[in-house]
């Protein structure tokens, strides 16, 4: 479904991603783990069109999207739920959700999806006229995920969805991601909570200094001595 070959990304002269090759198959949950600065967020930005790669190739459903505009990538079915939630703080909850589907023209399906979102997250329904910036961190995360889902994605990119959340909300966030995968939507997840990420994943990649250092199933990497020592504290 998603294929990345030899991806190179730079910020000025600094090479953040170096020859990265990975893929995500239909319906999989694929995780990227690694230390801060390893290139995880940069990889997601390259996939969603927020950062132009210096080299390499990215294809999605057979189409080369390496240098496609972000709007085209969204139209193809890739939604990006960024680190820090990034809701539009001065817009209402309802307006934020409308922004998630602004490229869609299927009004009836949009209404059905919105109803499903409000059913899944009743707090968003209750606060639909409230400014998004006044929500709690957990509520903003629900809104950010819901906004991504309103684009009717085939693939969702999650960047640190549990960051800054209370433990109970972290559990709920991972449950939501599992529900999304269960619906057949492919997920690529960047997450500092390596144990939770590996438990969730079908396959996982370990990034170190911009390169893929290890790859395997979540279970294989949970048992890998290097992963356990470097990322699981075991």
C-alpha positions in Angstrom: 0.0 0.0 0.0 2.7 2.5 1.1 6.3 1.9 -0.1 9.3 4.0 0.7 12.7 3.4 -1.0 15.9 5.1 -0.2 14.3 8.2 1.5 16.7 11.0 2.3 15.5 14.2 4.1 17.5 17.2 5.0 17.1 20.4 7.0 19.6 22.6 5.3 22.8 20.7 5.4 21.7 18.4 8.2 20.6 14.9 7.0 17.7 13.8 9.2 16.8 10.7 7.3 19.3 8.6 5.4 18.4 6.0 2.9 15.2 4.8 4.7 13.3 2.0 3.1 10.1 0.7 4.6 6.5 -0.3 3.7 3.1 -0.6 5.2 0.6 -3.1 3.8 -3.2 -2.8 3.6 -4.7 -3.0 7.1 -1.4 -3.2 9.0 -0.4 -1.2 12.0 3.2 -0.3 11.5 5.2 1.5 14.2 8.4 3.6 14.1 10.3 3.7 17.3 13.6 5.4 18.2 15.2 8.1 20.3 14.4 11.8 19.9 16.0 13.1 16.7 16.1 9.7 15.1 14.1 10.9 12.1 10.6 9.5 12.9 8.6 12.8 12.6 10.6 13.8 9.5 9.6 10.5 7.9 5.9 11.2 8.5 6.2 14.7 7.2 7.8 13.4 4.0 4.9 10.9 3.6 2.2 13.5 4.0 3.9 16.1 1.8 4.9 18.6 4.5 8.6 18.1 3.7 10.1 17.6 0.3 12.5 14.7 0.2 16.1 15.3 -1.0 16.2 11.8 -2.6 14.3 8.5 -2.7 10.8 7.5 -3.7 7.5 7.2 -1.9 4.5 5.5 -3.5 1.0 5.1 -2.3 -1.5 2.7 -3.9 0.8 2.6 -6.9 1.1 6.4 -7.4 4.4 8.2 -6.9 3.8 10.8 -4.2 7.4 11.7 -3.6 7.0 15.4 -4.5 3.2 15.6 -4.5 1.5 18.5 -2.8 0.0 17.8 0.7 -3.5 18.4 -0.7 -3.1 15.7 -3.4 -1.8 13.3 -0.8 -4.8 14.0 1.4 -7.1 13.4 -1.6 -5.5 10.0 -2.1 -6.4 9.0 1.4 -3.4 9.8 3.7 -4.3 11.7 6.9 -1.7 13.0 9.3 -2.4 13.4 13.0 0.6 15.5 14.1 2.6 15.7 17.3 1.1 18.1 19.8 -2.4 17.7 18.3 -2.3 21.0 16.4 -6.0 21.7 16.6 -7.2 25.1 15.3 -7.5 26.8 18.8 -9.8 29.7 17.9 -12.2 27.6 15.8 -15.0 25.5 17.4 -14.9 21.8 17.7 -17.4 21.5 14.8 -15.3 23.8 12.6 -12.2 21.7 13.3 -14.1 18.6 12.2 -15.3 20.5 9.1 -11.7 21.3 8.2 -11.0 17.5 8.2 -13.3 16.9 5.3 -12.9 20.1 3.3 -11.6 18.1 0.3 -14.6 15.8 0.3 -17.8 16.4 -1.7 -20.0 13.6 -0.5 -22.3 15.5 1.8 -24.4 12.6 2.9 -21.4 10.4 3.8 -19.8 13.4 5.6 -23.0 13.7 7.7 -22.9 10.0 8.5 -19.2 10.1 9.5 -19.8 13.2 11.7 -22.7 11.4 13.5 -20.4 8.4 14.1 -17.6 10.7 15.5 -20.0 12.3 17.9 -21.3 8.9 18.9 -17.8 7.6 19.6 -16.7 10.8 21.4 -19.8 12.2 23.2 -17.7 15.0 24.8 -17.0 16.4 21.3 -20.7 16.5 20.6 -21.4 18.3 23.9 -18.7 20.8 23.1 -19.2 21.2 19.4 -19.7 25.0 19.7 -16.7 25.4 22.1 -13.4 26.8 20.9 -10.9 23.9 20.5 -8.2 25.7 22.4 -10.2 25.6 25.6 -10.5 21.8 25.6 -8.3 19.6 27.8 -5.3 17.9 26.3 -7.1 14.6 26.1 -10.1 16.2 24.5 -7.9 17.9 22.0 -6.3 14.6 21.1 -9.8 13.1 20.5 -10.5 16.1 18.3 -7.3 15.7 16.4 -7.9 12.0 15.7 -11.5 12.7 14.7 -10.4 15.5 12.4 -8.1 13.0 10.6 -10.9 10.4 10.4 -13.3 13.0 8.8 -11.1 12.9 5.7 -12.2 9.3 5.2 -8.6 8.1 5.1 -7.1 4.8 3.8 -3.9 5.4 5.9 -3.5 7.5 9.1 -0.1 8.7 10.3 0.0 9.2 14.1 2.9 11.2 15.6 3.3 10.7 19.3 -0.5 10.4 20.1 0.1 9.7 23.8 2.4 12.6 24.4 1.4 14.6 27.5 -1.7 12.6 28.3 -2.7 11.1 31.7 -2.3 7.3 31.9 -6.0 6.6 31.6 -6.2 8.8 28.4 -3.1 7.1 27.0 -4.9 3.7 27.3 -8.0 5.2 25.6 -5.9 6.6 22.8 -4.3 3.3 22.0 -7.7 1.6 22.1 -9.0 4.1 19.5 -6.0 3.4 17.3 -6.7 -0.3 17.6 -10.3 0.4 16.6 -9.1 2.3 13.5 -6.9 -0.6 12.4 -9.8 -3.0 13.1 -11.9 -1.0 10.5 -9.3 -1.9 7.9 -7.5 1.5 7.9 -3.8 1.2 7.7 -1.9 2.9 10.5 1.7 4.2 10.7 2.4 5.1 14.3 5.4 7.0 15.8 5.4 6.6 19.6 7.9 7.1 22.4 6.0 4.5 24.5 7.9 1.8 22.8 6.4 -1.1 24.8 2.8 -0.1 24.0 3.7 0.6 20.3 5.3 -2.8 19.8 2.5 -4.6 21.5 0.0 -2.9 19.1 2.0 -3.4 15.9 2.0 -5.9 13.2 5.4 -4.8 12.1 7.9 -2.2 13.5 11.0 -0.4 12.5 13.7 1.0 14.8 15.2 4.2 13.6 18.6 5.3 14.8 20.4 8.4 13.5 18.1 8.6 10.5 18.5 4.9 9.4 16.6 1.7 9.9 18.6 -0.2 12.5 16.1 -3.1 13.0 12.9 -4.3 11.6 10.5 -7.1 12.5 7.2 -8.0 14.0 6.2 -6.3 17.2 6.7 -9.5 19.1 10.1 -10.1 17.6 11.3 -6.6 18.6 9.9 -6.9 22.1 12.2 -9.9 22.5 15.2 -8.3 20.8 18.0 -7.7 23.4 19.1 -4.4 21.9 15.5 -3.0 21.8 14.9 -4.2 25.4 18.0 -2.5 26.6 17.8 0.7 24.6 14.0 1.4 24.5 12.3 -0.8 27.1 14.6 -0.3 30.1 15.0 -4.0 30.5 
